[in-house]
């Protein structure tokens, strides 16, 4: 059964999910490559190959679990956490353990099997973000959940096991350490400066311009000053907004435009790289609306992480963010 275990040394929760070993692992993963011609359960016509859909954006008159959709949300067939589990927290000696309650869903971005997010229209990208926003708002109603993490693994090196474009969504009964660390840093900065650190970063980056990848009146993307990875990018709404689930249509469209342009440039510069994309938003029960700012982190896989990165969390980046941003702007 899935459950969560906490490492007291690192203050880190880990999901123990042995049932995930049953999911198919294509042989092509050995070569760090996914086979686009492999049978695909996410393509139109294969709706019976997935669990019944939770929701979908559909053509009028089409039935659930049939073709005719533009975005489709289904439970993960091999979930790391389950809604049916109980949140039973308790000690195991000096260790903490918790029942594996949560949700694990797949957001199928498009019926098209071989397109990237950057190659789609602004309307399509906006619709994907709207589906993610709707699911976040719905899962927020379950009081057992503390945080929803929205992420995309593209390519075998990034952890994907299916080629078809999709996001994953996980509702967690705890706040992950990285988010908790972000909250602590944001609070410390706000207590000292009286301002949102993310808003100040946006203001400085747009004023300097050297790390900007794309900007318009509603959103901005840039290579962070202390980028961990080559060509790492961050996408943010320019107006202060702490909760992704509260984003209105105009704000979502602006962020979708910045996300689309950034990914398009990365696809050209790095020839469709494997990448991870994560939407960071304020935990459900947090009262840090003034201090936190939701954002999207894009992390291309250009090199494998080594012992220093995995052992310490300190990264070596061989490409200066100023150089990466300059190259992406030129495309």
Backbone bond lengths (Angstrom), bond angles and torsions (degrees), N, CA, C in turn:
res aa  C-N    CA-C-N  psi(-1)  N-CA   C-N-CA  omega(-1)  CA-C   N-CA-C  phi
1 X - - - 1.459 - - 1.533 109.89 -
2 X 1.355 117.37 143.16 1.465 118.69 178.07 1.523 111.54 -68.75
3 X 1.312 115.97 145.92 1.456 120.87 174.67 1.522 108.72 -157.78
4 X 1.325 116.11 170.98 1.451 121.34 179.63 1.516 109.79 -113.93
5 X 1.324 116.62 140.01 1.457 122.67 176.86 1.528 108.61 -124.74
6 X 1.340 116.06 141.88 1.460 120.41 -179.15 1.515 110.73 -109.98
7 X 1.330 115.26 129.97 1.457 122.17 174.89 1.528 107.85 -86.51
8 X 1.351 118.83 112.90 1.469 120.09 -176.36 1.524 113.39 -71.06
9 X 1.322 116.85 -18.82 1.457 119.39 -179.91 1.527 112.04 -77.09
10 X 1.319 116.67 -38.08 1.462 121.18 -176.47 1.533 112.75 -105.60
11 X 1.347 117.64 -2.15 1.464 122.75 -175.03 1.529 110.40 54.19
12 X 1.321 115.18 45.76 1.457 121.79 -171.11 1.524 110.68 -123.55
13 X 1.348 116.69 124.22 1.464 121.05 173.59 1.526 109.75 -85.65
14 X 1.329 116.40 137.17 1.463 123.39 177.59 1.524 108.41 -123.14
15 X 1.339 116.89 134.79 1.464 121.03 175.71 1.525 108.53 -87.34
16 X 1.319 116.75 117.49 1.466 121.74 174.78 1.525 107.33 -92.21
17 X 1.333 116.98 110.00 1.466 121.37 -173.13 1.525 110.39 -134.39
18 X 1.345 117.74 72.41 1.468 119.70 -177.84 1.514 113.74 -60.86
19 X 1.344 118.28 -22.92 1.461 120.68 -179.77 1.532 111.30 -66.20
20 X 1.334 118.12 -19.15 1.464 120.77 178.94 1.522 111.72 -67.21
21 X 1.336 117.47 -18.11 1.461 120.21 177.54 1.520 112.59 -65.31
22 X 1.338 116.57 -17.54 1.469 119.71 -178.35 1.519 112.90 -81.66
23 X 1.345 117.55 -10.80 1.466 118.30 -177.46 1.524 109.70 -71.25
24 X 1.330 117.18 149.34 1.467 120.56 -179.45 1.515 111.35 -61.81
25 X 1.314 116.87 137.45 1.460 122.33 176.20 1.525 107.83 -124.54
26 X 1.319 117.60 98.77 1.464 119.85 -176.34 1.527 112.50 -56.40
27 X 1.324 115.80 144.98 1.462 120.31 -179.91 1.522 111.59 -61.84
28 X 1.350 116.20 -26.38 1.459 118.48 -178.94 1.515 112.23 -66.02
29 X 1.340 117.62 -14.84 1.460 119.14 177.89 1.520 111.60 -63.42
30 X 1.323 116.41 -25.58 1.466 120.03 -179.81 1.526 110.00 -60.85
31 X 1.321 116.55 -33.46 1.457 121.63 179.95 1.525 111.64 -93.62
32 X 1.336 116.86 16.11 1.465 121.23 -178.28 1.522 111.69 55.17
33 X 1.337 115.18 42.32 1.454 119.38 -177.93 1.522 109.08 -149.33
34 X 1.329 115.74 138.77 1.459 120.88 175.19 1.524 109.56 -98.60
35 X 1.311 116.28 145.74 1.463 122.04 -178.51 1.527 109.25 -93.00
36 X 1.340 118.66 110.68 1.463 119.72 -178.41 1.522 113.67 -67.48
37 X 1.331 117.33 -15.86 1.469 119.98 -179.23 1.530 113.11 -93.05
38 X 1.320 118.09 -0.35 1.463 121.24 179.25 1.531 110.04 -66.69
39 X 1.342 118.55 151.02 1.473 120.86 177.08 1.531 110.33 -53.39
40 X 1.339 116.19 135.41 1.457 120.56 -172.07 1.522 111.01 -121.77
41 X 1.338 118.59 115.95 1.462 121.11 178.94 1.520 113.10 -74.24
42 X 1.336 118.00 -9.62 1.463 120.44 -175.80 1.524 113.23 -96.87
43 X 1.324 117.77 -5.79 1.459 120.84 -178.61 1.534 111.22 -77.89
44 X 1.343 118.17 153.44 1.463 121.22 175.22 1.525 110.98 -57.01
45 X 1.325 116.19 141.14 1.456 121.66 -175.60 1.508 112.89 94.55
46 X 1.333 116.61 -14.41 1.469 121.41 178.85 1.526 111.62 -111.56
47 X 1.327 116.51 26.38 1.468 119.83 -176.77 1.524 112.22 -60.61
48 X 1.338 116.88 -25.66 1.466 119.66 178.20 1.525 112.03 -76.11
49 X 1.328 117.63 -6.43 1.476 121.07 179.60 1.529 111.79 -88.68
50 X 1.336 117.64 -4.31 1.459 121.68 177.37 1.527 108.83 -117.39
51 X 1.332 118.40 163.17 1.463 119.58 170.05 1.535 109.85 -58.99
52 X 1.319 118.73 157.29 1.478 121.22 -179.89 1.521 111.30 -55.13
53 X 1.325 116.09 141.56 1.452 120.62 -174.74 1.525 112.41 -67.38
54 X 1.318 114.49 147.20 1.465 122.03 176.31 1.519 109.66 -84.40
55 X 1.320 115.60 -43.85 1.456 122.32 176.63 1.520 107.51 -159.68
56 X 1.315 116.09 166.04 1.461 120.52 178.89 1.518 109.07 -160.78
57 X 1.328 116.12 150.38 1.454 121.79 168.12 1.522 105.64 -93.79
58 X 1.334 117.17 116.09 1.461 121.90 -168.53 1.522 112.59 -126.99
59 X 1.330 115.02 158.47 1.456 120.83 167.40 1.519 108.76 -66.12
60 X 1.314 116.38 143.99 1.463 120.30 -179.48 1.539 109.93 -60.71
61 X 1.322 114.94 134.35 1.460 120.00 177.37 1.514 114.81 91.89
62 X 1.341 118.54 -7.01 1.468 120.09 178.34 1.521 109.73 -87.17
63 X 1.315 115.91 149.95 1.457 122.15 -176.15 1.525 111.12 -90.99
64 X 1.347 117.00 151.33 1.470 119.04 173.94 1.526 111.66 -56.61
65 X 1.323 116.29 148.05 1.475 123.13 177.14 1.525 111.68 61.72
66 X 1.331 114.74 37.31 1.459 122.08 175.01 1.521 107.68 -142.38
67 X 1.345 118.28 167.42 1.471 119.14 176.16 1.532 111.24 -61.85
68 X 1.333 115.03 169.16 1.458 120.19 -179.75 1.519 113.33 109.26
69 X 1.337 117.21 11.43 1.460 121.71 -179.06 1.528 110.75 -103.65
70 X 1.338 114.99 156.46 1.467 120.22 173.08 1.522 110.98 -108.66
71 X 1.333 117.52 -34.09 1.468 123.76 171.74 1.521 106.84 -136.91
72 X 1.320 117.12 136.33 1.462 120.88 -175.60 1.524 109.02 -135.45
73 X 1.351 116.97 133.93 1.461 122.47 -179.13 1.521 108.92 -115.22
74 X 1.342 116.16 126.72 1.467 121.48 -179.33 1.524 108.96 -134.71
75 X 1.333 118.44 155.50 1.464 119.13 171.79 1.522 110.76 -63.79
76 X 1.320 116.75 146.97 1.458 120.29 173.81 1.530 108.44 -66.02
77 X 1.332 116.20 131.29 1.466 119.94 -178.61 1.526 112.16 -67.97
78 X 1.330 116.49 -20.41 1.467 121.50 179.12 1.529 108.27 -129.29
79 X 1.344 117.45 69.77 1.463 120.47 -170.62 1.522 113.08 -70.58
80 X 1.328 114.96 141.62 1.465 120.05 173.50 1.527 110.64 -75.72
81 X 1.337 116.65 -32.51 1.459 122.81 177.12 1.522 108.72 -131.97
82 X 1.348 116.81 156.03 1.454 120.77 -174.87 1.520 110.65 -130.29
83 X 1.331 115.76 140.05 1.460 121.46 177.52 1.518 110.82 -62.50
84 X 1.342 117.13 -31.67 1.460 121.29 -174.77 1.521 113.45 -74.78
85 X 1.333 117.32 -14.39 1.462 119.74 -178.61 1.530 110.70 -73.12
86 X 1.322 116.20 163.56 1.458 122.19 178.53 1.522 110.35 -102.55
87 X 1.333 116.22 145.21 1.463 120.94 174.80 1.524 108.20 -85.75
88 X 1.299 116.08 90.49 1.465 120.74 179.95 1.524 107.43 -114.20
89 X 1.316 116.47 98.66 1.461 121.00 -179.31 1.518 109.47 -92.82
90 X 1.304 115.51 146.27 1.453 118.91 178.67 1.513 111.12 -177.27
91 X 1.322 117.36 167.63 1.464 120.60 -179.82 1.527 111.69 -87.59
92 X 1.303 114.97 153.18 1.465 122.40 169.37 1.521 105.08 -128.87
93 X 1.339 115.16 82.93 1.455 119.75 -168.11 1.515 108.70 69.47
94 X 1.323 117.15 -124.92 1.458 119.98 178.35 1.524 112.58 -85.67
95 X 1.358 116.73 -5.25 1.453 120.56 -177.34 1.521 111.83 -93.88
96 X 1.334 116.39 153.38 1.459 122.45 174.02 1.517 109.06 -104.24
97 X 1.336 116.07 140.88 1.460 122.19 178.67 1.516 107.76 -135.76
98 X 1.328 116.04 147.70 1.454 121.60 -177.75 1.520 108.81 -141.91
99 X 1.333 116.41 145.72 1.453 120.87 176.04 1.514 111.72 -60.45
100 X 1.330 116.77 149.93 1.466 122.33 -173.66 1.508 113.77 -81.94
101 X 1.335 117.16 51.58 1.455 120.39 179.24 1.523 109.38 -81.13
102 X 1.313 115.95 143.73 1.457 121.29 178.99 1.514 109.45 163.66
103 X 1.290 115.70 -168.97 1.467 121.62 175.13 1.519 107.93 -135.63
104 X 1.324 115.71 146.51 1.463 121.46 -179.52 1.522 106.99 -140.51
105 X 1.326 116.15 108.45 1.459 121.44 -173.03 1.523 111.09 -124.66
106 X 1.327 114.98 156.71 1.458 122.83 176.03 1.525 108.10 -111.91
107 X 1.324 116.22 128.27 1.463 121.47 175.85 1.530 106.89 -107.63
108 X 1.330 115.57 102.37 1.472 121.30 -178.67 1.519 107.24 -77.99
109 X 1.329 116.22 114.53 1.459 121.61 -167.16 1.523 114.35 -71.38
110 X 1.319 116.95 -29.35 1.456 120.19 -169.74 1.526 109.35 -163.85
111 X 1.333 118.69 152.51 1.467 119.94 171.46 1.530 112.54 -68.77
112 X 1.350 117.18 -19.31 1.465 121.28 -176.57 1.530 110.15 -75.18
113 X 1.310 115.40 129.13 1.464 120.91 -172.78 1.528 112.79 -80.06
114 X 1.334 117.32 -28.21 1.467 119.24 -169.37 1.520 111.72 -130.65
115 X 1.325 117.25 51.28 1.460 120.44 171.36 1.523 108.44 -126.93
116 X 1.311 116.00 153.97 1.456 120.73 177.05 1.522 109.24 -100.47
117 X 1.307 115.74 164.74 1.465 121.37 -179.31 1.526 110.58 -60.55
118 X 1.327 116.49 -36.12 1.458 119.96 179.88 1.511 114.08 -71.57
119 X 1.331 117.32 -16.51 1.463 120.90 -178.85 1.527 112.73 -91.85
120 X 1.326 117.09 -4.64 1.456 119.45 -177.11 1.523 111.96 -92.38
121 X 1.323 115.58 168.97 1.459 120.13 -178.23 1.527 110.13 -73.99
122 X 1.325 115.52 162.20 1.458 120.84 176.47 1.521 110.56 -59.22
123 X 1.322 117.37 -39.07 1.464 121.10 179.47 1.525 110.92 -63.19
124 X 1.334 117.31 -40.81 1.468 120.47 179.66 1.524 111.65 -65.75
125 X 1.330 117.43 -44.12 1.465 120.38 -179.54 1.525 110.08 -65.99
126 X 1.329 117.07 -39.82 1.462 120.65 177.35 1.527 110.88 -61.43
127 X 1.327 116.76 -40.39 1.464 120.74 -179.88 1.524 111.55 -64.63
128 X 1.330 117.07 -37.32 1.467 120.80 177.37 1.526 110.16 -63.82
129 X 1.331 117.00 -46.42 1.462 120.06 178.18 1.527 110.91 -62.59
130 X 1.327 117.41 -36.42 1.458 119.92 178.15 1.526 111.34 -65.03
131 X 1.343 117.35 -40.02 1.471 120.25 176.98 1.525 110.56 -62.42
132 X 1.326 116.90 -42.61 1.466 121.01 177.92 1.532 110.60 -64.31
133 X 1.320 116.52 -41.14 1.466 120.51 179.35 1.532 111.09 -63.74
134 X 1.326 116.52 -44.04 1.469 120.63 -179.89 1.525 111.51 -62.04
135 X 1.327 116.89 -42.47 1.462 119.56 -179.34 1.535 110.50 -67.66
136 X 1.328 117.27 -37.62 1.464 120.34 177.26 1.521 110.43 -62.00
137 X 1.326 116.62 -47.06 1.464 120.84 -179.90 1.524 111.32 -61.77
138 X 1.325 116.86 -37.45 1.466 119.79 -179.90 1.527 111.21 -69.25
139 X 1.322 118.00 -45.41 1.459 121.50 -178.44 1.528 111.85 -68.77
140 X 1.306 116.65 -23.04 1.461 120.84 177.08 1.528 111.66 -61.16
141 X 1.324 117.22 -23.83 1.464 120.97 -178.49 1.531 111.90 -70.86
142 X 1.321 117.93 -19.16 1.466 121.62 178.80 1.528 108.10 -83.67
143 X 1.323 116.43 110.92 1.462 121.21 -173.64 1.530 113.35 -66.95
144 X 1.323 118.03 -11.31 1.460 119.99 178.36 1.526 111.64 -74.94
145 X 1.325 117.51 -18.58 1.450 121.38 -173.33 1.526 111.13 -94.77
146 X 1.330 115.29 136.39 1.458 122.06 178.91 1.527 112.33 -101.88
147 X 1.330 116.54 -30.01 1.463 119.93 -170.32 1.524 109.48 -152.00
148 X 1.316 116.83 142.98 1.455 121.75 168.64 1.528 107.88 -113.73
149 X 1.326 115.70 129.98 1.461 122.09 176.17 1.524 107.74 -110.52
150 X 1.325 116.50 127.12 1.464 123.10 179.82 1.520 107.35 -113.22
151 X 1.319 116.92 122.52 1.455 118.39 -174.05 1.519 111.68 -147.60
152 X 1.329 113.55 159.24 1.458 121.68 179.99 1.522 108.57 -131.96
153 X 1.313 116.68 125.28 1.466 122.64 172.23 1.524 107.28 -107.09
154 X 1.315 116.65 115.45 1.471 119.88 179.03 1.516 109.27 -114.01
155 X 1.321 115.96 114.54 1.446 120.52 179.08 1.515 112.76 97.17
156 X 1.316 115.84 154.66 1.463 121.10 -175.66 1.521 112.43 -64.08
157 X 1.340 117.81 -37.86 1.459 119.93 -179.75 1.528 111.12 -63.97
158 X 1.333 116.70 -26.65 1.457 121.57 -179.78 1.519 112.75 -90.06
159 X 1.339 117.17 -0.13 1.455 120.32 175.58 1.506 115.84 103.41
160 X 1.334 118.43 4.30 1.468 120.80 -179.89 1.518 110.42 -77.76
161 X 1.334 116.03 146.59 1.457 120.63 174.12 1.525 111.29 -117.72
162 X 1.333 117.44 -4.25 1.460 122.84 176.12 1.523 108.96 -125.17
163 X 1.320 116.72 142.12 1.459 121.89 -177.12 1.518 112.02 -79.16
164 X 1.337 116.96 -35.29 1.469 121.84 -174.30 1.528 110.38 -59.50
165 X 1.340 119.10 135.91 1.473 121.19 -176.20 1.532 112.25 -61.87
166 X 1.314 116.01 127.75 1.459 120.36 179.72 1.522 110.60 -159.32
167 X 1.330 115.23 151.90 1.448 123.60 168.00 1.520 108.33 -99.45
168 X 1.331 115.78 163.56 1.457 121.50 167.70 1.526 108.66 -122.63
169 X 1.302 114.29 151.01 1.461 121.63 179.99 1.516 107.99 -131.63
170 X 1.325 116.30 127.82 1.460 120.62 177.65 1.522 109.97 -127.37
171 X 1.331 115.85 125.16 1.461 121.81 172.21 1.516 107.81 -95.03
172 X 1.332 116.68 128.51 1.459 122.51 -172.09 1.525 110.80 -116.55
173 X 1.349 116.82 148.12 1.466 119.72 175.90 1.525 113.05 -85.67
174 X 1.337 117.06 2.50 1.463 122.95 179.29 1.522 108.39 -136.71
175 X 1.322 115.99 165.29 1.459 122.05 173.99 1.529 107.94 -94.77
176 X 1.340 119.06 121.74 1.469 120.75 -179.43 1.524 111.89 -61.00
177 X 1.321 115.61 153.55 1.465 121.31 -175.10 1.526 112.02 -60.22
178 X 1.335 118.49 -41.79 1.457 119.87 -179.09 1.527 111.41 -61.11
179 X 1.328 116.76 -40.47 1.462 119.99 177.71 1.527 109.89 -67.90
180 X 1.327 116.25 -41.63 1.467 120.00 178.29 1.528 110.76 -60.92
181 X 1.321 116.65 -39.73 1.462 120.17 177.86 1.536 110.63 -65.11
182 X 1.337 116.67 -39.95 1.464 120.12 176.93 1.530 110.88 -61.57
183 X 1.330 115.99 -42.36 1.461 120.13 179.68 1.530 110.94 -62.41
184 X 1.330 116.38 -43.20 1.463 120.42 179.66 1.523 110.94 -61.86
185 X 1.343 116.12 -43.98 1.466 119.94 -179.87 1.530 110.77 -65.78
186 X 1.323 116.39 -40.84 1.461 120.42 -179.74 1.523 111.04 -65.47
187 X 1.333 116.53 -39.65 1.465 120.09 179.41 1.525 110.99 -66.71
188 X 1.329 116.29 -43.83 1.463 119.79 179.94 1.524 110.87 -60.37
189 X 1.326 116.55 -43.23 1.464 120.69 -179.74 1.525 110.60 -65.38
190 X 1.337 116.35 -43.21 1.465 120.44 -179.12 1.528 111.05 -65.23
191 X 1.329 115.81 -40.93 1.458 119.36 179.28 1.530 111.57 -63.14
192 X 1.322 116.90 -32.91 1.458 121.35 -178.10 1.534 112.27 -84.64
193 X 1.357 116.06 -43.75 1.461 120.62 -173.85 1.528 114.06 -99.42
194 X 1.344 115.28 -24.19 1.459 118.51 -175.18 1.509 113.09 78.07
195 X 1.339 116.69 17.63 1.471 120.67 -178.15 1.522 109.48 -139.17
196 X 1.335 115.73 161.20 1.470 122.01 175.81 1.524 109.29 -73.75
197 X 1.332 117.22 126.48 1.457 120.66 -178.97 1.528 111.43 -63.94
198 X 1.327 116.91 -34.04 1.465 120.41 -179.67 1.526 110.79 -67.50
199 X 1.338 116.34 -41.93 1.467 119.47 177.07 1.520 110.82 -62.37
200 X 1.346 116.86 -40.00 1.464 119.79 178.40 1.530 111.55 -65.86
201 X 1.336 116.57 -37.94 1.469 119.68 177.06 1.524 110.11 -63.09
202 X 1.327 116.90 -45.39 1.466 120.32 178.84 1.528 110.24 -58.92
203 X 1.335 117.20 -45.39 1.464 120.70 -179.28 1.526 111.60 -61.56
204 X 1.347 117.55 -43.70 1.455 119.68 -179.50 1.520 111.69 -68.66
205 X 1.341 116.59 -43.47 1.464 119.42 -178.55 1.528 111.25 -63.78
206 X 1.333 118.11 -42.25 1.464 119.95 -180.00 1.524 111.35 -69.00
207 X 1.337 116.69 -32.20 1.466 120.06 179.33 1.530 110.39 -72.06
208 X 1.342 117.26 -44.73 1.469 120.35 -179.93 1.523 111.27 -73.44
209 X 1.344 116.29 -47.00 1.463 120.85 174.28 1.506 116.58 83.04
210 X 1.344 119.01 -16.13 1.459 119.35 -171.20 1.519 113.64 -73.93
211 X 1.330 118.05 -19.70 1.465 120.33 178.27 1.533 111.79 -108.80
212 X 1.320 117.47 5.45 1.468 121.77 179.05 1.525 110.12 -72.25
213 X 1.327 115.71 135.59 1.463 121.92 173.93 1.525 109.95 -102.23
214 X 1.338 116.39 -43.97 1.473 121.34 -179.80 1.521 108.22 -154.43
215 X 1.332 116.06 144.78 1.463 119.80 174.04 1.520 109.70 -153.49
216 X 1.316 114.36 147.92 1.450 121.98 167.59 1.521 107.28 -142.59
217 X 1.314 117.76 -164.65 1.463 119.20 -175.35 1.516 113.30 -71.36
218 X 1.358 118.18 -19.73 1.456 120.41 -174.72 1.514 116.12 -106.76
219 X 1.330 117.97 -24.65 1.468 120.41 -174.29 1.521 109.79 -151.51
220 X 1.328 114.35 163.55 1.456 120.64 -179.05 1.522 108.60 -142.78
221 X 1.335 116.41 148.04 1.465 120.60 170.57 1.527 107.98 -130.28
222 X 1.332 115.28 145.79 1.450 120.17 -176.27 1.523 109.52 -156.86
223 X 1.318 115.90 162.13 1.461 122.10 171.18 1.529 107.39 -88.90
224 X 1.339 118.67 119.25 1.465 120.40 -174.89 1.524 112.13 -57.48
225 X 1.328 115.68 148.00 1.463 122.42 -179.47 1.521 111.20 -53.81
226 X 1.350 117.34 -43.84 1.465 121.93 177.95 1.524 108.80 -108.56
227 X 1.328 116.46 59.29 1.462 120.73 -179.73 1.517 110.61 -59.11
228 X 1.324 116.10 133.65 1.459 121.33 178.44 1.517 112.04 -80.35
229 X 1.339 116.01 -29.59 1.462 121.89 -173.41 1.523 108.95 -127.60
230 X 1.336 115.75 153.64 1.455 120.11 174.44 1.529 109.52 -61.31
231 X 1.319 115.78 128.80 1.466 123.39 177.88 1.535 112.97 66.18
232 X 1.330 117.10 21.52 1.464 119.44 171.73 1.526 108.89 -60.68
233 X 1.335 116.87 138.56 1.461 121.37 179.63 1.526 110.16 -131.47
234 X 1.323 114.96 152.77 1.452 121.93 176.29 1.528 108.36 -128.15
235 X 1.340 116.25 135.58 1.460 122.12 179.14 1.520 107.55 -117.18
236 X 1.360 116.98 130.70 1.464 121.07 -177.01 1.523 110.84 -138.95
237 X 1.334 116.67 143.66 1.466 118.50 166.80 1.521 109.16 -68.50
238 X 1.338 117.59 141.00 1.463 120.06 -176.99 1.527 111.86 -74.94
239 X 1.320 117.38 -32.74 1.457 119.00 176.05 1.520 109.26 -81.16
240 X 1.333 116.89 149.01 1.461 119.64 -177.61 1.526 110.05 -65.63
241 X 1.326 115.85 127.50 1.464 122.14 -179.17 1.512 107.60 -153.46
242 X 1.328 117.30 119.32 1.462 120.32 -172.37 1.520 113.43 -94.18
243 X 1.349 116.86 -26.67 1.470 120.46 -172.87 1.526 110.76 -120.21
244 X 1.308 115.74 119.85 1.465 120.89 178.48 1.526 110.83 -58.00
245 X 1.346 117.04 -38.25 1.466 119.98 -175.95 1.519 112.76 -68.31
246 X 1.337 118.20 -14.53 1.462 121.62 178.87 1.523 112.75 -97.01
247 X 1.321 118.20 0.19 1.467 121.23 -177.03 1.526 110.57 -65.05
248 X 1.319 116.49 131.52 1.454 121.55 178.02 1.519 112.04 -82.32
249 X 1.343 117.46 173.04 1.472 121.59 -176.29 1.525 113.51 -58.59
250 X 1.335 117.73 -42.65 1.465 119.66 -177.93 1.525 111.60 -66.64
251 X 1.334 115.62 -40.65 1.466 119.58 179.30 1.526 110.53 -66.19
252 X 1.335 117.55 -43.94 1.465 120.49 178.53 1.522 111.03 -60.20
253 X 1.317 116.69 -40.49 1.468 120.04 -179.17 1.533 110.53 -65.69
254 X 1.323 116.78 -39.85 1.465 119.42 178.17 1.523 111.54 -63.64
255 X 1.332 116.29 -45.90 1.462 119.99 179.03 1.525 110.28 -64.86
256 X 1.329 117.03 -39.19 1.466 120.48 177.87 1.522 110.95 -59.84
257 X 1.332 116.71 -39.72 1.457 119.63 178.82 1.519 112.35 -65.06
258 X 1.337 116.48 -43.93 1.465 119.77 178.73 1.523 111.16 -66.41
259 X 1.331 116.81 -39.90 1.464 121.12 179.06 1.523 110.59 -63.99
260 X 1.317 116.34 -45.78 1.467 121.07 -179.45 1.526 111.19 -60.68
261 X 1.336 117.12 -47.05 1.464 120.04 -178.54 1.526 111.47 -65.50
262 X 1.323 116.77 -39.40 1.464 120.22 -179.77 1.523 110.99 -65.13
263 X 1.325 116.88 -46.23 1.458 120.33 179.50 1.530 111.54 -66.31
264 X 1.325 117.09 -35.90 1.466 119.74 177.25 1.518 110.58 -61.64
265 X 1.326 116.61 -43.30 1.458 120.10 179.54 1.534 111.40 -66.57
266 X 1.350 116.55 -40.18 1.462 119.52 177.37 1.525 111.20 -63.50
267 X 1.331 117.02 -39.01 1.461 120.22 178.60 1.521 111.53 -62.04
268 X 1.329 116.65 -38.70 1.465 120.35 179.07 1.522 110.45 -72.01
269 X 1.332 116.34 -47.39 1.466 120.65 -174.69 1.517 112.24 -66.04
270 X 1.328 117.08 -39.69 1.462 121.52 -171.95 1.531 112.58 -114.38
271 X 1.328 116.80 10.19 1.470 122.54 176.35 1.525 111.94 57.44
272 X 1.331 114.62 62.68 1.468 122.42 178.30 1.533 111.83 53.73
273 X 1.296 118.27 64.16 1.468 119.44 -175.63 1.519 112.03 -71.20
274 X 1.330 116.53 153.67 1.456 120.09 164.11 1.532 106.81 -62.04
275 X 1.312 116.78 143.17 1.462 118.76 -178.47 1.521 111.12 -158.11
276 X 1.323 114.47 159.67 1.458 122.93 170.45 1.521 108.33 -113.80
277 X 1.321 115.30 141.26 1.463 122.23 178.57 1.524 107.43 -132.89
278 X 1.327 117.60 129.32 1.464 121.41 -176.95 1.524 109.53 -133.51
279 X 1.331 116.34 133.19 1.458 121.81 173.45 1.527 107.92 -96.05
280 X 1.326 116.58 120.25 1.462 122.77 178.77 1.523 108.43 -99.96
281 X 1.319 117.23 126.41 1.456 121.76 179.26 1.525 109.64 -137.25
282 X 1.322 116.11 163.65 1.462 121.27 -176.19 1.529 110.37 -66.84
283 X 1.337 118.18 135.47 1.467 120.33 175.01 1.527 110.87 -55.48
284 X 1.329 115.56 151.29 1.462 120.98 -172.96 1.531 112.83 -58.24
285 X 1.321 117.19 -40.91 1.465 120.24 -172.41 1.529 113.33 -96.65
286 X 1.317 117.19 8.73 1.462 120.33 -179.66 1.533 110.30 -81.13
287 X 1.322 115.82 147.43 1.461 121.38 176.89 1.530 111.13 -107.62
288 X 1.346 117.07 23.96 1.467 121.35 -175.64 1.529 111.99 -95.03
289 X 1.336 116.44 43.36 1.461 119.99 -179.42 1.528 112.65 -59.80
290 X 1.319 117.61 -34.66 1.467 120.18 -177.72 1.523 112.96 -80.14
291 X 1.330 116.56 -23.50 1.462 120.16 -174.11 1.527 114.26 -95.30
292 X 1.346 117.76 -26.98 1.471 120.45 -172.12 1.519 110.83 -106.21
293 X 1.323 116.40 155.10 1.460 123.51 -174.43 1.534 107.14 -140.93
294 X 1.331 118.25 115.95 1.460 118.65 -177.69 1.534 109.96 -67.65
295 X 1.318 115.59 151.03 1.453 119.98 -175.14 1.526 110.39 -160.58
296 X 1.312 115.56 169.75 1.468 122.55 179.77 1.520 108.61 -118.89
297 X 1.326 116.42 131.17 1.459 121.82 176.27 1.530 109.37 -109.47
298 X 1.328 116.29 130.69 1.469 122.85 179.57 1.513 107.85 -117.55
299 X 1.330 116.09 123.36 1.464 121.28 -174.61 1.524 110.22 -127.07
300 X 1.341 117.58 94.80 1.475 119.95 177.38 1.526 111.25 -68.95
301 X 1.320 115.20 150.01 1.467 121.20 176.17 1.526 108.21 -96.62
302 X 1.320 115.51 98.95 1.463 120.10 174.98 1.520 111.39 -106.15
303 X 1.345 116.86 -22.37 1.464 122.54 178.05 1.522 108.90 -145.84
304 X 1.321 116.93 154.33 1.458 121.63 175.45 1.533 110.23 -78.18
305 X 1.321 115.86 142.25 1.465 119.86 174.13 1.526 109.35 -69.39
306 X 1.328 115.88 142.87 1.463 120.98 -179.09 1.519 112.17 -111.21
307 X 1.316 114.92 -164.16 1.460 120.69 -175.75 1.518 113.24 -63.20
308 X 1.343 117.57 -39.69 1.458 119.51 -179.49 1.530 110.21 -62.06
309 X 1.346 115.67 -47.53 1.458 119.92 -177.78 1.523 111.54 -63.94
310 X 1.322 116.52 -48.14 1.461 120.21 -176.91 1.520 112.34 -72.22
311 X 1.328 116.36 -31.23 1.456 119.33 -175.79 1.514 114.93 -86.99
312 X 1.345 116.71 -22.92 1.462 119.20 -174.90 1.526 114.25 -127.53
313 X 1.343 117.42 -17.05 1.451 119.18 -173.94 1.518 112.90 78.43
314 X 1.329 117.53 6.26 1.467 121.86 176.10 1.524 108.46 -98.25
315 X 1.333 116.38 129.00 1.455 121.06 -172.33 1.519 111.38 -108.85
316 X 1.322 115.38 148.21 1.456 122.42 172.80 1.523 107.59 -107.59
317 X 1.325 117.28 119.15 1.462 122.49 -177.93 1.524 108.64 -110.56
318 X 1.351 118.08 116.00 1.460 120.23 -176.42 1.532 114.60 -81.05
319 X 1.346 117.59 -5.16 1.469 120.71 -178.28 1.520 109.24 -122.34
320 X 1.309 117.47 119.21 1.461 120.42 178.29 1.527 109.85 -61.06
321 X 1.339 117.36 138.24 1.463 119.16 -179.10 1.525 112.85 -61.01
322 X 1.333 117.79 -30.43 1.460 120.73 177.66 1.531 110.53 -64.17
323 X 1.347 116.63 -40.50 1.461 121.06 178.57 1.522 110.58 -68.84
324 X 1.334 116.50 -42.93 1.463 119.79 179.46 1.517 111.06 -61.63
325 X 1.327 117.15 -45.73 1.468 120.91 -178.86 1.524 110.88 -65.14
326 X 1.332 117.03 -40.64 1.464 120.58 178.54 1.528 110.81 -59.49
327 X 1.311 115.76 -43.36 1.468 119.20 -179.75 1.527 110.49 -67.59
328 X 1.322 118.11 -42.94 1.466 120.31 -179.25 1.517 111.23 -65.82
329 X 1.325 118.19 -38.93 1.478 120.68 178.33 1.518 111.33 -61.69
330 X 1.337 116.65 -31.70 1.460 119.82 -174.52 1.522 112.91 -75.90
331 X 1.326 117.52 -11.66 1.457 120.75 -174.21 1.515 111.21 -87.55
